[in-house]
Amino acid sequence: MMTINANTKISSLLKYNADALEAIVSISPKFTKLRNPILRKVIAARTSIAMASKFGGCSVDDFLTSYSHWVLKLTLQQLKWKS
């Protein structure tokens, strides 16, 4: 299990779960640049959740809440597919 906090790099979220990209993009339209693989490689490795939150115009708590809701939704969908 991965520990996620304000200092976690965006690249770590994406390495842990590649589908996290859509969760991050859904938090703020400013994150759509992460869909570009070249920009994602450069930006995600240097950007923490705290930095991304500031850039996206949301709080760290909002970022983490939105991200965790998305992960929960994805997990529930995967469980439905398996049953």
Summary of the structure (lengths in Angstrom):
residues: 83
radius of gyration: 12.6
end to end distance: 23.2
largest distance: 40.0
contacts: 221
relative contact order: 0.18
helix: 76%
strand: 2%
